[in-house]
Amino acid sequence: MDSSAQDIRQSKKAAASGWIGSALEYYDFFIYATAASLVFPQLFFPRGNPTAAIIASLATYGVGYVARPIGGVVLGHYGDTHGRKKVLIMCMFLMGASTMAVGLLPTYEQVGVLAPVLLVLLRLVQGFAVAGEISGASSMILEHAPFGRRGYFTSFTLQGVQAGQIMAAAVFLPLAHYMRAEAFYSWGWRIPFLLSAFVIVAGYVIRRNVDETPVFAEQDKKGAVSRTPGLDAFKYCWPDMIRVVCVALMNTVAVVATIFGAAYAVQPAYGIGFHPDVYLWIPVLGNVLAVLVIPFVGNLSDRVGRRPPIILGALGSGLLSFLYLYAISIHHVPLAIISSLVMWGIVYQGYNAIFPSFYPEMFPARMRVSAMAMSQNVGTMISALTPALFATVAPPGSNVPLIVGSITFAIAVVTSVAALSARETYRLRLHELGDPHAVPMAKAQYDLQRAASMADARGRPTVPPR
């Protein structure tokens, strides 16, 4: 399918809105993750048992993911029945409001057990809201993308997510560094959450100006929109949904790099002794590199396919988790930074940059958001419970790098096998996605049409593809 100049403009506009929207929404989601590692154990749980407080705080982080399958069902249904644009606006409002409310919560010393209860409830709302973000944004960009460039354009969804993580960690850096500890734990930590008021406004302004995708608009016009996309997904796409669940377990590497790694490095119970503002630079630098790497990997997947980068990225980052955790265990800051840059900033992006195209390409348009949202969020929910698991099976005094690294690598193997079992989709046309009988274009023909599409994007004369 060749793209006109108008199509190219819409493709770029969809990618830009997906990037900015994901960055803002995941800023909200990950400031909670940062706070759960750095300050929540001291503020929202009894202080008598530091190890139990760490486990409980990290468990509340995982609770947000427990709500994601439910959000995937509800928001996926909404995205398939009312449009990609509307569901993304809904996600933004829910996320911004719940995150801002966290910044207003009383602490355990003020209201006792009510504090962690309220914290868990708001984290559940966060998890519900974010469940529709990546599936909705990925589907929107995919359905706007030029021929032969779906991997490149949809990778901007995850580039936005990484930018949101940078913002989440970076906003804590000046607070943790320049504020006195008493002030930071008293009120300074609330500032990043209260800034979510701006996220609500900015997200709405950005997303209301995005056109609905031609695919959904055509289905809506013909009355072909499914009334039960979730049920249809389970009925017709369950093997691919299982594959997505297994591949999405690779989110465990992100957990090791940003959540458990922070608790392991900073919390006094482990005795490593990283200062919070020093450790915060590690995921920030890794994410900065990831932002640069992601579009190159996305473009590579349009040339060689989705599966090779995912498999290599999963196995490579799983192995590197041993080195990263070992560097933290010996308090070797330069080695921890270098290993994070390689593991998280480069190798992991083989998976991270590709799944926004790999997942939705498995499913037909009428159930695309539902199928991806439900299956991906089950996988990420399981992986998000691993921080509490790691803190339990690798408590202070144990061989943390060996135990946690072994679990991470085992998950990487599961991810790789699941990806290998999936069909390759990059040479299928948009309307053929999700059709098990569709035959991919011949590589030579695909390369010619992709080259023509790229030339159109640059405004150059093209040779009609054969």
N, C-alpha and C positions, 0 to 999 in steps of 0.2 A: 504494500500500500504506500504509494508515493505521497509526500506531504507538500501541501501548498505553503506559500509564505504565511498565510493566516494560521495554518495548522502548526507551523514551527513556532510562531509567536505564542499560541495557546500552550504548546508543549513547555516552552520556557517559563511561561507564567505559572503553569501548574506546578512545575518543579520548584520554582522560587517560593510559591506559597506553601508547598509541602515542607520545604526546608525551614522556612521561618516559623511556621506553625508547630512543627515537631520540635524545633529548638526551644520555643517558648514553653510548650507543654512539658517537655522532658526536663527543662530547668526546674519546674515545679516538682516533678516526680523525684528528681535526684537530690534536691536540697534536703528532702526528707532522708534519703539514704545517707548523705553526709552527716547529718545531725544524729541519725541513729547510731553511727559509729563513734562520733566524737563527744556528744553532749547528752543525749537522751538517757544513757544508763545512770548518770548522776542526777538527772532532773525528774524523771518520771517513774522511778522504781526505788524500792527500799535500798539503803546504802549498806546494810549489814553484810551482804554477800556480793562482792564485786563480780565474781564469775557468773552468778545467777542473773545479775543485772545486765551483763553483756548479752547473755543468751536471750533474755526476755526482750531486750531492745532490738536485737537482730531479728527476733521472731516477729516483732511488729512490722519490721521492714518486709518480711515474707508474707505477712497477712495481706498486704496490699495486692500481692499476686494471687492470693486465694480468691479475691473478688474478681479477678480478671476473666476467668471462664464465664462467669455470670454476665459480666459486662460484654464479653465477646458475643454471647447469645443475643442480648438485647440490642446492643449497638450495631452488631453485624446485621441483624434483621432490619434495623432502621436504615442502615446504609444501602442495603439491597432493595428496600421497598420505597424509600423516600429520596435516595440519592447520596452520592459520596460527599457532596458539599455540606448538606444539612447535618450529617452525622459528625463531621469534623468541627462544625461550630458548636454543636452540643457538647462534644468532648472538651472543648476549650473552656466553656463556662463552668462545667462541673469541676474540672481540675483546678481552675483558678480560685474558685470559691472555697473548696475544701482545703487547699494549701494555705490560703490566707487565714483560715480559721485555726490551723495548727499554731500559727504565730500568736494567737490570742489565748491559748490554753493555760490554765493554772497548772502548777507543778505538784508533785507528790507531797511535798512539805505543806502545801497550801490546802489541798482537798483530799489527800490520801489516795485510796484506790480508784477514785473517780478519774484521776488524771490519766493513768494508763488506759482506762476504759474509753475515755473520749478520744485519746490518741489513736487507739485501734479503730474506732468507728470512722474517724476522718481518713485514716489510711485505707480503709475499705472503700470509701467514696473515691479516693485517688485511684485505687486499682481499678474500680469499675470504669472510671472516666478514661483512663489511658488505654483500656482494652480495645477501643475502637480507633485509636490514633494511627498506628502504623498500618493496620489493614486498610483503613479508609484512605490514608494519604498515599500508600503504595498503589492501591487500585486506581485512584484518581490519576496519578502520574503515569502509570502503566497504560491506561486507556487514552491518554493524551499523547503518548510518546511517539516519535517518528519510527518508521520501519527500521529494524536492525539496531535500534538504540535504546531498547527498553531497559537493559541492564544499566546503562550509563545514567539515564534520566531517573530511574527509580532509586538509584544509589544516593541521590540527594536527600531522600527521606532520612536515611541513617546518618548522612553527614550532618543534617540538622539535629538529630538525636545526640551525636557526639558534641556538637557545639553547645547544646543545652547542658550536657554534663560539664563542659568547660566552664560555662557560666555558673553552674551550681557550686562547683568547687572554688572557682575564682572569687565568688562573692564572699566566701568564708575567709579567704586568705588575709585581706586587710583587717578584718574583724579579729581573727585569731592572733594576728601578729601585733597589732597596735593597741588593742584594748587590754586592759588589765583583766586577769582571769576572773576576778569576782564580777566585773561588769559584763564580761562575755557570757558567763553562765547565768547571770541574772536577767539580762535583757538583750544583749548584743546578738545572740543566736536567733532572736525573733525577727530581726530586720529582713533577712532573705525571704522569709515566709510572707511578711506583710507587703513586700514588693510585688507579690503576685496580683495585687490590684491592677497594676499596670499591664500584666499579662492578659487579663480578661479584656481590657480595652483594645490592646494592640492586636490580639488574636482575632477579635471580632472584625475589626477594620480590615485586616488582611484577607480573611477568608470569605467575607461577604462579596468580595469583588472577583472571586474565581468562578469561571463558567463550569457548569455541570459537564461531565464527560459525554462525548458524542454517543458512546456505547449505551450508557444508561438513558440518555435523552431519547434515543431511537427506540429502546425497549419500552420506555414509558409512553411514547407516542403510539406505538403499536398495541399497547395493552398487554405486553408480554412480560411485565414484571412479575416475578414469582410472589405469591402470597405467603408461602412458607419456605423461604430460602434455607433456613436452618435444617428443617426436616429433609428437604431435597438434598442438601449437602451430605447428611448422614446416609441417605438412601443410595446416592449415586457416587459419592466421592470418598467413602470411608477409608479405602486403602491409602489414598494420598493424604488424608487427614492424619492418619497414624504416622505416616512418614514425617509430616510437618511437626507433630508432637516430638518425635525422636530427634529431629534435626534441631529444634528449638531448645533442646537441653543444653546446647552449646553456650547458652547464656551464662552457664556456670563460670566460664572464663571471665566474663564481665564482673560476676560476683566476687571472684577471687581477686581481681585487679582493683576493684573500687570499694567493696563493702567489707568482706572478711579481711582483706589485706590491711585496711585502715584500722579495724579493731585489733588485729594481731600486732600491728606496729605501734599503736598509740595507747591502748588501754593498759593501765598499771598492772592488772592481773597477769598479763603475759610477760611483763618485765623487760620488754625490748627497749622502750624508752625513746621512740621517735617523738619529737615535738610535733603537735598537730599542724602547725603552719609549714613545717618541713615536709611532712608526709603528704600534705595536700598538693604539693607541687608534682608528686609522682603521677597520679592519674591526670592532672592537668596537662603535663607535657605529653603523656601518652595519647591523650585525646586530641591535642593540637596536631600531632603527627598523623593520627587517624583521619582527621578532617582533610589533610592533604592527600592521603593515600586512597581514600574511598573512591573518588571518581575515576581514578586510573584503574582500580580493580573492577569497577562496574563496566568500564569500557572494554577491559580485557575479556570479561564474560560474554560480551557481544561478539567476540572474535573466536573464542575457544569453547564457549559453553558455560553453563552455571555450575555443573558438578565438580570439575577439576579444582577451581579456587576454593570451593566449600570444603572439600575433602582435605586438601593440603593445609588450609587455614585451621581446620579443626585439629588435625593431628599435630601440626607444628606448635600451635599455641598450647595444646594440652601438655606437650613435653616441656615447653618453656616455663610452665607454671612451677615446676620443681625448682628451677633456678631463681625465679622471682621470689618465692617464699624463703628459699635459703638465704638470699641476699638480705631480706628483712630480718631473718633469725640471727644473723651475725652483725646486724646494725651497720651494714655497709651501704651507705647512701648512694655513692656513684654506681655500684653494681645494681642496686635496686632500681635506679632510674634507667640505666641501660637495658636491663632485662625487661622492664615495663615497656620501654619504647619498642623493643623488638617484638615481645609477646603481644602486647595490647595494641600498640600503634601501627604495626605492620602486619604480622602474620595472622592475627585474629581477624583482620579486615577481609581476608579471603572468604570467610563466612559472613561477616557482618555487613559487608557492602553488597552481597549477592542475594541474601534471603528476601529483600523487598521485591525482587523480580522473580526469584525462584518459587516462592510460595504462591503468589496470586496467579502465576502462569500455569499452575497445576489445575486451576478450577475455571469453569465457564462463568461468564459475566453475571448471569442471573443469580448466582449464589456465591460469588467470589469473595465479597467482604465477610459474609457469615462463615464460610468454610475456613478462610484464613484466620479470622479473629478467634474462632472457637479453638481451633487446633493449636495455633501458635501460643495462645494464652495459657492453655493447659501445660505445654512444654515449659514456658517461662515461669509459670507458677511452681512447677516442680523444682526448677533450678533455683528459684528465689528462696526456697526453703533450705537450701544448702548452707547459708551462713550459720543458722542455728545448729544444723547438723554438724558442721565443721567444729563449732565451738564446743559441741558435746563430745564428739569422738576424738577431738584433738585439743584437750584442755591444756591450760598452762602446765608446763613441765613435760609434756609429751613431745614426740618428734613431729611437730606440726608440718614442716615441708614435705616429709615423706607421706604422711597420712593424707593430707589434703591434696597434694600433688597426684597421688595414686588415684584418688577418687575422680579428680578432674580429668586425668588422662583416660580413665575407663569410660567416662561420659563422652569424650572426644571420639573414641572408637565406635560407640553406639551411633553417634551423629554421622560419622563417615560411612558406616554400613547402610544407614537409612538413606543418605544422599545418593549412594551408589546404586541403590535399588530403584530410584526414581527415574522416570524417562527424561531425556534431555528436551528442553522446550525452546531454546533460543532461536531455532530456525522455523518455528511455527508462526503462521500469521495470527494476528490478534483474534480474529473470529474463530480460529481453530483451537484456541487454548481451551483445555478441559475436555477435548474430544479424544477419547482413547484410540480412535481409528484414524486420526489425522496423520498424514505422512509429512515429515519435515522436508523443507525445500532442499534440493541438492546444494552442497556447500558452495560450488562455483556460482550458481545462480544467486544464492543468498548474498555472497560477497559483492556481486555486481549491484544488486539492488540496495544493499547497505551503503555502498560507495555513492550511489546516486542520491540516496537520502541525505548523506552527510554533505554532499555538494550542494543540494538544495538549501540546507541549513546555512551554508556559507554564502548563498546567493550566487553560485557559479552555474554556468551552463552544464547540463548533464546529458549523457548519452543514454537513450532509452534502454532499459534492461531487457535482456532477451528472455 
